[in-house]
Each structure stands twice: as C-alpha cells, then as structure tokens.
Amino acid sequence: MDWTDDRQETYNEFRDLVNMQPHDLEDWLETDDSKRVGAKEDGGESTGHKSGRRIVEIKRTNKDDLTESDLDHMSKVVGYIKRHKAQMPDGDVSEMDWRYSLKNWGHDPCEDDGVDCG
C-alpha cells in the first residue's frame, strides 16, 4: 500500500484514539453492557460491537499488511470517536452508556485526562 499523507494521518489518529489493547477490547466485547449499547441492525449485533471485533483484527495486523478496506474502517473509527467524545456528558461517566459505546469502538474515555470516572 502506498502510504500517502492522508493514509498516514488516519493510521496515526487511529493509533492515538484507539487506546484499548486487543485483549482488553475482546474481554469488553464479551460483557452484557457491551452487547446492550448501540444501534442494532435488525435486532442483532450493534454497529459499534461489530466494529470492535474488526478493530481487534486491525490492531493485530502489521502496518505493512493493512488493506484499503482496513484504512477505510480505521477512518470510520476515528470519525466516530471524535464525534462521540465531543458529546461528553457531565459528571462521572464510568458507568454511562456513553462510555460503553466508545469502548465498543476501542476507546476508553476513562484513560483520557480530564474525564470524570469516579
């Protein structure tokens, strides 16, 4: 793959924003809270939960082995995390669906400075 400036920026932002390690994200995706939150397609798996499984695969892939499809998904993840973080509610977010949705996308806001997590 040709690593243009745009692709490199997407890669860097993904690495910065997806702050959960693959094994932590896998464990999280097995929880009831993870499966409960998010918009569900036809009553099945939520978009965020499905994305989380893809994120685990991407994080376990060497940079040189990433595909155009992987980069497209990484861009989608970056956009979601940025938009969702901008909607941060007031107060302790440690047990809020807002946090749980972000975790499905590989970002635990409780790892950010300035976020109230009790």
C-alpha positions as CSV (number, residue, x, y, z in Angstrom):
1,M,0.0,0.0,0.0
2,D,1.2,3.5,-0.8
3,W,1.3,5.4,2.5
4,T,0.1,8.9,1.4
5,D,-0.1,11.7,3.9
6,D,-3.8,11.1,4.3
7,R,-3.4,7.4,5.0
8,Q,-0.6,8.0,7.4
9,E,-2.7,10.6,9.3
10,T,-5.6,8.1,9.5
11,Y,-3.2,5.5,10.8
12,N,-1.7,7.9,13.4
13,E,-5.1,9.1,14.6
14,F,-6.4,5.5,14.9
15,R,-3.3,4.6,17.0
16,D,-3.8,7.6,19.2
17,L,-7.6,7.3,19.7
18,V,-8.0,3.5,20.0
19,N,-6.5,3.3,23.4
20,M,-7.6,-0.2,24.3
21,Q,-5.4,-3.2,23.8
22,P,-6.8,-6.1,21.6
23,H,-7.2,-8.5,24.6
24,D,-8.9,-5.8,26.7
25,L,-11.3,-4.9,23.9
26,E,-12.0,-8.6,23.3
27,D,-12.8,-9.0,27.0
28,W,-15.0,-5.9,27.0
29,L,-17.0,-7.1,23.9
30,E,-18.0,-10.3,25.8
31,T,-19.8,-8.2,28.5
32,D,-23.5,-7.7,28.7
33,D,-23.0,-3.9,28.8
34,S,-21.1,-4.0,25.5
35,K,-23.7,-6.1,23.8
36,R,-26.6,-3.9,25.2
37,V,-25.5,-0.5,23.9
38,G,-25.5,1.0,20.4
39,A,-27.8,1.0,17.4
40,K,-28.7,-2.6,16.4
41,E,-29.2,-3.8,12.9
42,D,-32.4,-5.9,12.7
43,G,-32.3,-6.5,16.4
44,G,-28.9,-8.2,16.2
45,E,-25.4,-7.0,16.9
46,S,-24.8,-3.3,17.2
47,T,-22.7,-1.4,14.7
48,G,-20.2,-0.5,17.4
49,H,-19.9,-4.1,18.7
50,K,-19.3,-5.3,15.2
51,S,-16.7,-2.5,14.7
52,G,-15.0,-3.6,17.9
53,R,-14.4,-7.1,16.5
54,R,-12.9,-5.5,13.4
55,I,-10.7,-3.2,15.4
56,V,-9.2,-6.2,17.3
57,E,-8.2,-7.7,13.9
58,I,-6.8,-4.4,12.7
59,K,-4.7,-3.8,15.8
60,R,-3.3,-7.3,15.4
61,T,-2.3,-6.6,11.8
62,N,1.2,-5.3,10.9
63,K,1.1,-1.9,9.3
64,D,2.5,-3.2,6.1
65,D,-0.2,-5.8,5.8
66,L,-3.2,-3.4,6.2
67,T,-5.6,-3.2,3.3
68,E,-7.5,-0.3,1.8
69,S,-10.6,-1.7,3.5
70,D,-8.8,-1.7,6.9
71,L,-7.8,2.0,6.3
72,D,-11.4,2.8,5.4
73,H,-12.6,1.2,8.7
74,M,-9.9,3.0,10.6
75,S,-11.1,6.3,9.2
76,K,-14.7,5.4,10.2
77,V,-13.5,4.6,13.8
78,V,-11.5,7.9,14.1
79,G,-14.6,9.9,13.0
80,Y,-16.9,8.1,15.4
81,I,-14.6,8.5,18.4
82,K,-14.1,12.2,17.7
83,R,-17.8,12.9,17.3
84,H,-18.8,10.8,20.3
85,K,-16.1,12.4,22.5
86,A,-17.4,15.8,21.6
87,Q,-20.8,14.8,23.2
88,M,-19.3,14.0,26.6
89,P,-21.9,14.3,29.3
90,D,-21.4,16.0,32.6
91,G,-20.4,14.1,35.8
92,D,-19.0,10.6,36.4
93,V,-19.1,8.7,33.1
94,S,-17.6,5.5,34.4
95,E,-21.0,3.6,34.2
96,M,-22.7,5.5,31.4
97,D,-23.8,4.1,28.1
98,W,-21.8,7.0,26.5
99,R,-18.6,5.4,27.8
100,Y,-19.7,1.9,26.9
101,S,-20.4,2.9,23.3
102,L,-16.9,4.4,23.0
103,K,-15.4,1.3,24.4
104,N,-17.1,-0.8,21.7
105,W,-15.1,1.4,19.3
106,G,-11.9,0.8,21.1
107,H,-11.7,4.0,23.1
108,D,-12.0,4.1,26.9
109,P,-12.5,7.7,27.8
110,C,-11.6,7.0,31.4
111,E,-8.0,6.8,30.1
112,D,-8.2,10.4,29.0
113,D,-7.0,13.3,31.1
114,G,-9.9,15.4,32.5
115,V,-12.6,12.8,32.2
116,D,-14.5,12.2,35.4
117,C,-14.6,8.4,36.1
118,G,-15.3,8.5,39.8
